[in-house]
Amino acid sequence: MSGLPVPADTVDLRDGPDLHPALLPFLPLVGVWRGTGRGGYPTLDADFSYEQEVRFGHDGRPFLSYQSITWLIGPDGEVLRPSAREVGWWRPGSGTDFEVLLSHPTGIVEVYLGVVRGPTQWEMSTDVVARTPTAKEVTANHRLYGVVDGELMYAMDMAAMGQPLQPHLSARLARVAG
């Protein structure tokens, strides 16, 4: 319990408030996912491996809370250092459309417009990328998420630092809770 006078977000559909009916297209996402991924980009010295935990939760209202924490790992899986973080919300729109709002501690805020592509596939592209004066230049992102054989997989393309939109990250995450 969070100690707050309102329900805390839950990542377990068997516990807490009922999932809002508008969130049914996102039902397979609710939970905690953990696994590994690979990344790279032309402006980086080398490709990299990372581990990640992603949480999709809800409090009964028509949006999912979202949190992602990553850390870089070495060739033997040893933790090297903390890496990217993001928090936000997934919001259903009309029909198969949806919106995602994400904030990063690096000074970047993104608004995505998405389409539900099927019962276990979601695709989205940035509509707006805003950044603080000290943030790196990021101009666009595209993400494809899917639940395949019970695992959450995603691929992310990025346009940044004068480079066109191109592959940046991909990961495979197993459900660990929910």
N, CA and C atoms as a LAMMPS dump frame, in Angstrom:
ITEM: TIMESTEP
0
ITEM: NUMBER OF ATOMS
534
ITEM: BOX BOUNDS ff ff ff
-5.0000000000000000e+02 5.0000000000000000e+02
-5.0000000000000000e+02 5.0000000000000000e+02
-5.0000000000000000e+02 5.0000000000000000e+02
ITEM: ATOMS id mol type element x y z
1 1 1 N 0.846 -1.191 0
2 1 2 C 0 0 0
3 1 3 C 0.881 1.24 0
4 2 1 N 0.479 2.24 -0.729
5 2 2 C 1.298 3.437 -0.894
6 2 3 C 1.141 4.43 0.25
7 3 1 N 0.149 4.245 1.105
8 3 2 C -0.095 5.209 2.163
9 3 3 C -0.916 6.397 1.7
10 4 1 N -1.276 6.428 0.416
11 4 2 C -2.101 7.498 -0.122
12 4 3 C -3.576 7.164 0.079
13 5 1 N -4.448 8.174 0.113
14 5 2 C -5.873 7.897 0.297
15 5 3 C -6.58 7.441 -0.988
16 6 1 N -5.836 7.213 -2.061
17 6 2 C -6.383 6.719 -3.332
18 6 3 C -5.622 5.447 -3.7
19 7 1 N -6.215 4.613 -4.558
20 7 2 C -5.519 3.362 -4.916
21 7 3 C -4.198 3.634 -5.637
22 8 1 N -3.214 2.818 -5.32
23 8 2 C -1.949 2.868 -6.055
24 8 3 C -2.143 2.157 -7.389
25 9 1 N -1.307 2.491 -8.363
26 9 2 C -1.341 1.771 -9.635
27 9 3 C -1.07 0.295 -9.372
28 10 1 N -1.738 -0.549 -10.118
29 10 2 C -1.492 -1.979 -10.024
30 10 3 C -0.974 -2.492 -11.359
31 11 1 N -0.087 -3.456 -11.308
32 11 2 C 0.415 -4.112 -12.509
33 11 3 C -0.148 -5.523 -12.608
34 12 1 N -1.069 -5.86 -11.698
35 12 2 C -1.658 -7.193 -11.634
36 12 3 C -3.162 -7.073 -11.811
37 13 1 N -3.693 -7.638 -12.878
38 13 2 C -5.119 -7.528 -13.17
39 13 3 C -5.986 -8.256 -12.147
40 14 1 N -5.387 -9.11 -11.308
41 14 2 C -6.132 -9.817 -10.272
42 14 3 C -6.211 -9.026 -8.977
43 15 1 N -5.539 -7.887 -8.92
44 15 2 C -5.443 -7.103 -7.692
45 15 3 C -5.733 -5.64 -8.007
46 16 1 N -6.455 -4.974 -7.157
47 16 2 C -6.719 -3.548 -7.342
48 16 3 C -7.967 -3.296 -8.154
49 17 1 N -8.102 -2.083 -8.652
50 17 2 C -9.316 -1.721 -9.383
51 17 3 C -9.431 -2.467 -10.713
52 18 1 N -10.66 -2.545 -11.208
53 18 2 C -10.884 -3.145 -12.525
54 18 3 C -10.218 -2.29 -13.595
55 19 1 N -9.755 -2.933 -14.641
56 19 2 C -9.194 -2.227 -15.785
57 19 3 C -10.313 -1.459 -16.479
58 20 1 N -10.082 -0.191 -16.768
59 20 2 C -11.085 0.618 -17.466
60 20 3 C -11.351 -0.015 -18.834
61 21 1 N -12.622 -0.1 -19.263
62 21 2 C -12.936 -0.737 -20.554
63 21 3 C -12.198 -0.124 -21.75
64 22 1 N -11.878 1.161 -21.699
65 22 2 C -11.164 1.799 -22.814
66 22 3 C -9.745 1.256 -22.97
67 23 1 N -9.242 0.564 -21.929
68 23 2 C -7.871 0.036 -21.969
69 23 3 C -7.791 -1.4 -22.472
70 24 1 N -8.905 -1.991 -22.853
71 24 2 C -8.872 -3.378 -23.319
72 24 3 C -7.876 -3.616 -24.455
73 25 1 N -7.667 -2.659 -25.395
74 25 2 C -6.644 -2.9 -26.428
75 25 3 C -5.218 -3.028 -25.872
76 26 1 N -5.01 -2.598 -24.621
77 26 2 C -3.685 -2.646 -24
78 26 3 C -3.567 -3.733 -22.934
79 27 1 N -4.606 -4.525 -22.756
80 27 2 C -4.655 -5.542 -21.716
81 27 3 C -3.402 -6.412 -21.678
82 28 1 N -2.88 -6.891 -22.817
83 28 2 C -1.699 -7.759 -22.759
84 28 3 C -0.445 -7.07 -22.218
85 29 1 N -0.419 -5.741 -22.207
86 29 2 C 0.766 -5.023 -21.741
87 29 3 C 0.843 -4.915 -20.224
88 30 1 N -0.295 -4.946 -19.544
89 30 2 C -0.321 -4.685 -18.099
90 30 3 C 0.532 -5.718 -17.377
91 31 1 N 1.488 -5.232 -16.594
92 31 2 C 2.383 -6.1 -15.846
93 31 3 C 3.779 -5.514 -15.775
94 32 1 N 4.699 -6.321 -15.302
95 32 2 C 6.113 -5.953 -15.215
96 32 3 C 6.877 -6.895 -16.136
97 33 1 N 7.727 -6.328 -16.967
98 33 2 C 8.491 -7.066 -17.975
99 33 3 C 9.98 -6.811 -17.75
100 34 1 N 10.794 -7.838 -17.949
101 34 2 C 12.233 -7.663 -17.763
102 34 3 C 12.989 -8.527 -18.755
103 35 1 N 14.063 -7.964 -19.299
104 35 2 C 14.869 -8.711 -20.25
105 35 3 C 16.028 -7.898 -20.773
106 36 1 N 16.54 -8.303 -21.924
107 36 2 C 17.731 -7.668 -22.477
108 36 3 C 17.463 -7.126 -23.868
109 37 1 N 18.33 -6.201 -24.254
110 37 2 C 18.223 -5.597 -25.572
111 37 3 C 19.578 -5.198 -26.108
112 38 1 N 19.546 -4.751 -27.35
113 38 2 C 20.745 -4.261 -28.024
114 38 3 C 20.45 -2.898 -28.591
115 39 1 N 21.475 -2.058 -28.638
116 39 2 C 21.323 -0.732 -29.201
117 39 3 C 22.556 -0.309 -29.956
118 40 1 N 22.365 0.694 -30.777
119 40 2 C 23.459 1.263 -31.534
120 40 3 C 22.964 2.487 -32.287
121 41 1 N 23.91 3.271 -32.753
122 41 2 C 23.567 4.47 -33.509
123 41 3 C 24.85 4.997 -34.146
124 42 1 N 24.772 5.613 -35.324
125 42 2 C 25.991 6.069 -36.002
126 42 3 C 26.839 7.054 -35.191
127 43 1 N 26.23 7.787 -34.286
128 43 2 C 26.989 8.771 -33.51
129 43 3 C 27.655 8.159 -32.278
130 44 1 N 27.444 6.868 -32.038
131 44 2 C 28.057 6.19 -30.885
132 44 3 C 29.309 5.437 -31.343
133 45 1 N 30.246 5.274 -30.427
134 45 2 C 31.49 4.573 -30.744
135 45 3 C 31.277 3.091 -31.02
136 46 1 N 30.309 2.485 -30.328
137 46 2 C 30.09 1.044 -30.482
138 46 3 C 28.648 0.697 -30.118
139 47 1 N 28.189 -0.45 -30.603
140 47 2 C 26.885 -0.961 -30.183
141 47 3 C 26.969 -1.346 -28.706
142 48 1 N 25.817 -1.555 -28.073
143 48 2 C 25.799 -1.856 -26.647
144 48 3 C 24.67 -2.821 -26.328
145 49 1 N 24.807 -3.483 -25.175
146 49 2 C 23.77 -4.371 -24.645
147 49 3 C 23.227 -3.752 -23.366
148 50 1 N 21.959 -4.015 -23.109
149 50 2 C 21.344 -3.466 -21.905
150 50 3 C 20.317 -4.434 -21.352
151 51 1 N 20.013 -4.24 -20.081
152 51 2 C 18.92 -4.935 -19.43
153 51 3 C 17.89 -3.879 -19.079
154 52 1 N 16.621 -4.297 -19.012
155 52 2 C 15.546 -3.322 -18.853
156 52 3 C 14.404 -3.915 -18.041
157 53 1 N 13.763 -3.046 -17.264
158 53 2 C 12.502 -3.396 -16.618
159 53 3 C 11.467 -2.362 -17.035
160 54 1 N 10.317 -2.85 -17.501
161 54 2 C 9.214 -1.988 -17.938
162 54 3 C 7.982 -2.345 -17.119
163 55 1 N 7.275 -1.304 -16.644
164 55 2 C 6.043 -1.498 -15.877
165 55 3 C 4.896 -0.78 -16.564
166 56 1 N 3.826 -1.521 -16.824
167 56 2 C 2.57 -0.951 -17.291
168 56 3 C 1.552 -1.178 -16.18
169 57 1 N 1.039 -0.097 -15.592
170 57 2 C 0.076 -0.212 -14.507
171 57 3 C -1.161 0.618 -14.781
172 58 1 N -2.142 0.517 -13.881
173 58 2 C -3.37 1.314 -14.017
174 58 3 C -3.98 1.522 -12.643
175 59 1 N -4.844 2.516 -12.546
176 59 2 C -5.567 2.784 -11.296
177 59 3 C -7.079 2.788 -11.494
178 60 1 N -7.536 2.191 -12.587
179 60 2 C -8.959 2.117 -12.88
180 60 3 C -9.452 3.202 -13.818
181 61 1 N -8.634 4.216 -14.052
182 61 2 C -9.011 5.285 -14.982
183 61 3 C -8.518 4.944 -16.385
184 62 1 N -8.944 5.692 -17.419
185 62 2 C -8.637 5.307 -18.802
186 62 3 C -7.243 5.721 -19.291
187 63 1 N -6.21 5.274 -18.611
188 63 2 C -4.832 5.435 -19.072
189 63 3 C -3.97 4.404 -18.362
190 64 1 N -2.878 4.009 -19.006
191 64 2 C -1.879 3.159 -18.377
192 64 3 C -0.715 4.015 -17.932
193 65 1 N -0.211 3.772 -16.735
194 65 2 C 1.053 4.377 -16.335
195 65 3 C 2.169 3.508 -16.906
196 66 1 N 3.297 4.14 -17.214
197 66 2 C 4.406 3.451 -17.86
198 66 3 C 5.704 3.919 -17.23
199 67 1 N 6.586 2.975 -16.936
200 67 2 C 7.908 3.302 -16.423
201 67 3 C 8.909 2.321 -17.006
202 68 1 N 10.05 2.839 -17.459
203 68 2 C 11.117 2.004 -17.991
204 68 3 C 12.434 2.427 -17.353
205 69 1 N 13.179 1.426 -16.882
206 69 2 C 14.512 1.65 -16.312
207 69 3 C 15.461 0.687 -17.021
208 70 1 N 16.589 1.219 -17.517
209 70 2 C 17.576 0.362 -18.177
210 70 3 C 18.947 0.567 -17.559
211 71 1 N 19.779 -0.464 -17.731
212 71 2 C 21.17 -0.376 -17.299
213 71 3 C 22.017 -1.119 -18.319
214 72 1 N 23.188 -0.58 -18.579
215 72 2 C 24.106 -1.195 -19.536
216 72 3 C 24.732 -2.434 -18.912
217 73 1 N 24.913 -3.462 -19.75
218 73 2 C 25.542 -4.693 -19.286
219 73 3 C 26.72 -5.04 -20.185
220 74 1 N 27.68 -5.727 -19.606
221 74 2 C 28.856 -6.161 -20.343
222 74 3 C 28.62 -7.484 -21.042
223 75 1 N 29.642 -8.022 -21.697
224 75 2 C 29.506 -9.255 -22.482
225 75 3 C 29.104 -10.473 -21.652
226 76 1 N 29.395 -10.467 -20.368
227 76 2 C 29.023 -11.588 -19.497
228 76 3 C 27.777 -11.28 -18.67
229 77 1 N 27.072 -10.201 -19.031
230 77 2 C 25.855 -9.824 -18.32
231 77 3 C 26.086 -9.003 -17.068
232 78 1 N 27.331 -8.647 -16.797
233 78 2 C 27.627 -7.852 -15.607
234 78 3 C 27.102 -6.419 -15.792
235 79 1 N 26.581 -5.834 -14.71
236 79 2 C 26.047 -4.483 -14.753
237 79 3 C 27.202 -3.495 -14.848
238 80 1 N 27.161 -2.622 -15.865
239 80 2 C 28.198 -1.611 -16.048
240 80 3 C 27.808 -0.287 -15.407
241 81 1 N 26.561 0.168 -15.694
242 81 2 C 26.113 1.437 -15.124
243 81 3 C 24.648 1.668 -15.47
244 82 1 N 23.982 2.586 -14.731
245 82 2 C 22.608 2.935 -15.099
246 82 3 C 22.578 3.557 -16.493
247 83 1 N 21.436 3.421 -17.167
248 83 2 C 21.287 3.988 -18.498
249 83 3 C 19.963 4.738 -18.576
250 84 1 N 19.233 4.581 -19.646
251 84 2 C 18.03 5.389 -19.906
252 84 3 C 16.909 5.103 -18.923
253 85 1 N 16.103 6.143 -18.71
254 85 2 C 14.864 6.033 -17.937
255 85 3 C 13.81 6.829 -18.666
256 86 1 N 12.563 6.389 -18.531
257 86 2 C 11.444 7.163 -19.055
258 86 3 C 10.199 6.819 -18.267
259 87 1 N 9.333 7.807 -18.125
260 87 2 C 8.041 7.621 -17.466
261 87 3 C 6.98 8.269 -18.333
262 88 1 N 5.756 7.783 -18.208
263 88 2 C 4.702 8.391 -18.997
264 88 3 C 3.381 7.686 -18.863
265 89 1 N 2.547 7.923 -19.859
266 89 2 C 1.187 7.412 -19.866
267 89 3 C 0.793 7.016 -21.267
268 90 1 N 0.076 5.905 -21.389
269 90 2 C -0.529 5.451 -22.633
270 90 3 C -2.02 5.748 -22.515
271 91 1 N -2.574 6.474 -23.483
272 91 2 C -3.968 6.918 -23.433
273 91 3 C -4.722 6.449 -24.677
274 92 1 N -5.842 5.764 -24.471
275 92 2 C -6.625 5.352 -25.634
276 92 3 C -7.23 6.556 -26.332
277 93 1 N -7.377 6.459 -27.635
278 93 2 C -8.043 7.497 -28.418
279 93 3 C -9.355 6.95 -28.938
280 94 1 N -9.699 7.315 -30.151
281 94 2 C -10.919 6.778 -30.753
282 94 3 C -10.562 5.632 -31.681
283 95 1 N -11.399 4.618 -31.707
284 95 2 C -11.131 3.461 -32.545
285 95 3 C -9.834 2.782 -32.151
286 96 1 N -8.93 2.619 -33.116
287 96 2 C -7.652 1.955 -32.85
288 96 3 C -6.521 2.949 -32.559
289 97 1 N -6.833 4.232 -32.512
290 97 2 C -5.816 5.253 -32.235
291 97 3 C -5.52 5.348 -30.742
292 98 1 N -4.282 5.727 -30.417
293 98 2 C -3.914 5.995 -29.03
294 98 3 C -2.801 7.03 -28.987
295 99 1 N -2.549 7.537 -27.79
296 99 2 C -1.514 8.552 -27.555
297 99 3 C -0.599 8.067 -26.442
298 100 1 N 0.669 8.431 -26.532
299 100 2 C 1.628 8.12 -25.476
300 100 3 C 2.405 9.378 -25.17
301 101 1 N 2.526 9.691 -23.888
302 101 2 C 3.315 10.833 -23.427
303 101 3 C 4.479 10.275 -22.621
304 102 1 N 5.717 10.641 -22.989
305 102 2 C 6.905 10.147 -22.294
306 102 3 C 7.815 11.303 -21.908
307 103 1 N 8.403 11.178 -20.738
308 103 2 C 9.356 12.173 -20.244
309 103 3 C 10.646 11.454 -19.855
310 104 1 N 11.775 12.073 -20.203
311 104 2 C 13.09 11.5 -19.945
312 104 3 C 13.893 12.46 -19.058
313 105 1 N 14.724 11.948 -18.155
314 105 2 C 15.525 12.824 -17.302
315 105 3 C 16.62 13.562 -18.067
316 106 1 N 16.805 13.232 -19.339
317 106 2 C 17.81 13.888 -20.171
318 106 3 C 17.299 15.198 -20.765
319 107 1 N 16.068 15.599 -20.417
320 107 2 C 15.531 16.869 -20.897
321 107 3 C 14.659 16.744 -22.133
322 108 1 N 14.207 15.535 -22.44
323 108 2 C 13.382 15.311 -23.627
324 108 3 C 11.984 14.875 -23.196
325 109 1 N 10.971 15.438 -23.858
326 109 2 C 9.577 15.042 -23.671
327 109 3 C 9.023 14.708 -25.049
328 110 1 N 8.327 13.564 -25.14
329 110 2 C 7.803 13.11 -26.427
330 110 3 C 6.298 12.88 -26.343
331 111 1 N 5.6 13.225 -27.424
332 111 2 C 4.192 12.89 -27.596
333 111 3 C 4.114 12.003 -28.83
334 112 1 N 3.63 10.784 -28.636
335 112 2 C 3.476 9.825 -29.714
336 112 3 C 2.013 9.696 -30.102
337 113 1 N 1.765 9.45 -31.376
338 113 2 C 0.454 9.061 -31.872
339 113 3 C 0.598 7.631 -32.363
340 114 1 N -0.33 6.775 -31.925
341 114 2 C -0.189 5.367 -32.241
342 114 3 C -1.444 4.747 -32.801
343 115 1 N -1.25 3.513 -33.293
344 115 2 C -2.342 2.71 -33.833
345 115 3 C -2.207 1.299 -33.28
346 116 1 N -3.309 0.76 -32.771
347 116 2 C -3.346 -0.639 -32.367
348 116 3 C -3.406 -1.462 -33.648
349 117 1 N -2.399 -2.297 -33.896
350 117 2 C -2.304 -3.063 -35.14
351 117 3 C -2.933 -4.447 -35.032
352 118 1 N -3.291 -4.845 -33.847
353 118 2 C -3.891 -6.157 -33.614
354 118 3 C -3.993 -6.377 -32.119
355 119 1 N -4.433 -7.548 -31.689
356 119 2 C -4.628 -7.761 -30.248
357 119 3 C -3.337 -7.725 -29.441
358 120 1 N -2.186 -7.878 -30.097
359 120 2 C -0.913 -7.861 -29.37
360 120 3 C 0.16 -7.062 -30.099
361 121 1 N -0.251 -6.01 -30.842
362 121 2 C 0.737 -5.202 -31.562
363 121 3 C 0.326 -3.731 -31.552
364 122 1 N 1.309 -2.861 -31.229
365 122 2 C 1.075 -1.424 -31.127
366 122 3 C 2.22 -0.698 -31.831
367 123 1 N 1.869 0.268 -32.679
368 123 2 C 2.87 1.037 -33.418
369 123 3 C 2.638 2.514 -33.166
370 124 1 N 3.73 3.266 -32.964
371 124 2 C 3.572 4.695 -32.688
372 124 3 C 4.771 5.48 -33.2
373 125 1 N 4.486 6.742 -33.544
374 125 2 C 5.523 7.677 -34.009
375 125 3 C 5.348 8.993 -33.282
376 126 1 N 6.45 9.694 -33.093
377 126 2 C 6.365 10.977 -32.401
378 126 3 C 5.601 11.991 -33.247
379 127 1 N 4.757 12.731 -32.577
380 127 2 C 4.074 13.881 -33.151
381 127 3 C 4.824 15.146 -32.746
382 128 1 N 5.336 15.125 -31.507
383 128 2 C 6.087 16.25 -30.951
384 128 3 C 7.269 15.714 -30.153
385 129 1 N 8.438 16.301 -30.344
386 129 2 C 9.591 16.065 -29.479
387 129 3 C 10.024 17.437 -28.983
388 130 1 N 9.931 17.646 -27.675
389 130 2 C 10.38 18.907 -27.078
390 130 3 C 11.611 18.61 -26.229
391 131 1 N 12.527 19.558 -26.196
392 131 2 C 13.738 19.334 -25.412
393 131 3 C 14.213 20.626 -24.769
394 132 1 N 14.892 20.455 -23.655
395 132 2 C 15.478 21.596 -22.96
396 132 3 C 16.731 22.035 -23.709
397 133 1 N 17.257 23.222 -23.412
398 133 2 C 18.468 23.69 -24.103
399 133 3 C 19.683 22.778 -23.912
400 134 1 N 19.727 21.998 -22.821
401 134 2 C 20.893 21.141 -22.567
402 134 3 C 20.715 19.716 -23.076
403 135 1 N 19.551 19.377 -23.625
404 135 2 C 19.286 18.018 -24.112
405 135 3 C 19.934 17.804 -25.48
406 136 1 N 20.261 16.547 -25.767
407 136 2 C 20.758 16.208 -27.102
408 136 3 C 19.643 16.411 -28.124
409 137 1 N 20.045 16.665 -29.358
410 137 2 C 19.067 16.867 -30.421
411 137 3 C 18.44 15.53 -30.813
412 138 1 N 17.159 15.38 -30.53
413 138 2 C 16.352 14.26 -30.998
414 138 3 C 15.18 14.887 -31.725
415 139 1 N 14.932 14.459 -32.977
416 139 2 C 13.862 15.088 -33.758
417 139 3 C 12.679 14.169 -34.029
418 140 1 N 12.863 12.845 -33.946
419 140 2 C 11.745 11.929 -34.2
420 140 3 C 12.078 10.541 -33.662
421 141 1 N 11.02 9.802 -33.323
422 141 2 C 11.143 8.407 -32.901
423 141 3 C 9.962 7.622 -33.443
424 142 1 N 10.182 6.36 -33.652
425 142 2 C 9.136 5.43 -34.078
426 142 3 C 9.333 4.153 -33.264
427 143 1 N 8.235 3.604 -32.727
428 143 2 C 8.323 2.382 -31.919
429 143 3 C 7.269 1.383 -32.365
430 144 1 N 7.669 0.119 -32.339
431 144 2 C 6.759 -0.984 -32.608
432 144 3 C 6.883 -1.954 -31.438
433 145 1 N 5.759 -2.202 -30.752
434 145 2 C 5.701 -3.137 -29.63
435 145 3 C 4.838 -4.321 -30.037
436 146 1 N 5.191 -5.507 -29.538
437 146 2 C 4.367 -6.681 -29.771
438 146 3 C 4.588 -7.714 -28.684
439 147 1 N 3.538 -8.434 -28.353
440 147 2 C 3.657 -9.577 -27.458
441 147 3 C 3.645 -10.809 -28.347
442 148 1 N 4.771 -11.521 -28.342
443 148 2 C 4.966 -12.687 -29.198
444 148 3 C 5.376 -13.862 -28.31
445 149 1 N 4.616 -14.948 -28.378
446 149 2 C 4.898 -16.125 -27.553
447 149 3 C 5.064 -15.747 -26.08
448 150 1 N 4.234 -14.833 -25.604
449 150 2 C 4.244 -14.446 -24.196
450 150 3 C 5.326 -13.465 -23.799
451 151 1 N 6.133 -12.996 -24.732
452 151 2 C 7.196 -12.045 -24.418
453 151 3 C 6.91 -10.703 -25.093
454 152 1 N 7.28 -9.623 -24.415
455 152 2 C 7.135 -8.284 -24.971
456 152 3 C 8.402 -7.966 -25.754
457 153 1 N 8.205 -7.679 -27.033
458 153 2 C 9.34 -7.324 -27.891
459 153 3 C 9.072 -5.944 -28.473
460 154 1 N 10.145 -5.177 -28.677
461 154 2 C 9.969 -3.875 -29.316
462 154 3 C 11.193 -3.524 -30.137
463 155 1 N 10.964 -2.628 -31.083
464 155 2 C 12.037 -2.037 -31.88
465 155 3 C 11.781 -0.541 -31.908
466 156 1 N 12.849 0.23 -31.778
467 156 2 C 12.727 1.683 -31.775
468 156 3 C 13.693 2.272 -32.798
469 157 1 N 13.159 3.136 -33.651
470 157 2 C 13.971 3.907 -34.59
471 157 3 C 14.059 5.333 -34.07
472 158 1 N 15.177 6.005 -34.324
473 158 2 C 15.389 7.363 -33.825
474 158 3 C 16.04 8.225 -34.898
475 159 1 N 15.65 9.504 -34.936
476 159 2 C 16.341 10.531 -35.723
477 159 3 C 16.936 11.502 -34.709
478 160 1 N 18.261 11.625 -34.701
479 160 2 C 18.928 12.463 -33.705
480 160 3 C 20.297 12.897 -34.207
481 161 1 N 20.786 13.97 -33.64
482 161 2 C 22.142 14.444 -33.911
483 161 3 C 22.431 14.56 -35.41
484 162 1 N 21.451 15.055 -36.177
485 162 2 C 21.613 15.245 -37.609
486 162 3 C 21.437 13.99 -38.447
487 163 1 N 21.127 12.857 -37.82
488 163 2 C 20.952 11.585 -38.521
489 163 3 C 19.479 11.371 -38.868
490 164 1 N 19.179 10.692 -39.972
491 164 2 C 17.782 10.387 -40.31
492 164 3 C 17.239 9.263 -39.417
493 165 1 N 15.936 9.075 -39.439
494 165 2 C 15.28 8.006 -38.691
495 165 3 C 15.872 6.658 -39.098
496 166 1 N 16.348 5.893 -38.099
497 166 2 C 16.99 4.605 -38.352
498 166 3 C 16.983 3.766 -37.086
499 167 1 N 17.229 2.447 -37.205
500 167 2 C 17.188 1.582 -36.03
501 167 3 C 18.115 2.064 -34.915
502 168 1 N 17.605 1.966 -33.661
503 168 2 C 18.372 2.387 -32.488
504 168 3 C 18.364 1.327 -31.389
505 169 1 N 17.18 0.822 -31.01
506 169 2 C 17.06 -0.127 -29.905
507 169 3 C 16.12 -1.267 -30.274
508 170 1 N 16.363 -2.432 -29.683
509 170 2 C 15.409 -3.539 -29.753
510 170 3 C 15.632 -4.41 -28.526
511 171 1 N 14.526 -4.999 -28.039
512 171 2 C 14.64 -5.821 -26.831
513 171 3 C 13.571 -6.895 -26.823
514 172 1 N 13.832 -7.888 -25.986
515 172 2 C 12.894 -8.981 -25.721
516 172 3 C 12.779 -9.088 -24.199
517 173 1 N 11.545 -8.922 -23.689
518 173 2 C 11.306 -8.883 -22.254
519 173 3 C 10.306 -9.957 -21.847
520 174 1 N 10.581 -10.638 -20.752
521 174 2 C 9.676 -11.655 -20.219
522 174 3 C 8.827 -11.043 -19.108
523 175 1 N 7.605 -11.522 -18.99
524 175 2 C 6.722 -11.04 -17.909
525 175 3 C 7.241 -11.605 -16.593
526 176 1 N 7.472 -10.729 -15.611
527 176 2 C 7.922 -11.165 -14.3
528 176 3 C 6.872 -10.919 -13.228
529 177 1 N 5.842 -10.149 -13.541
530 177 2 C 4.726 -9.901 -12.61
531 177 3 C 3.53 -9.454 -13.409
532 178 1 N 2.34 -9.726 -12.855
533 178 2 C 1.115 -9.264 -13.489
534 178 3 C 0.356 -10.355 -14.171
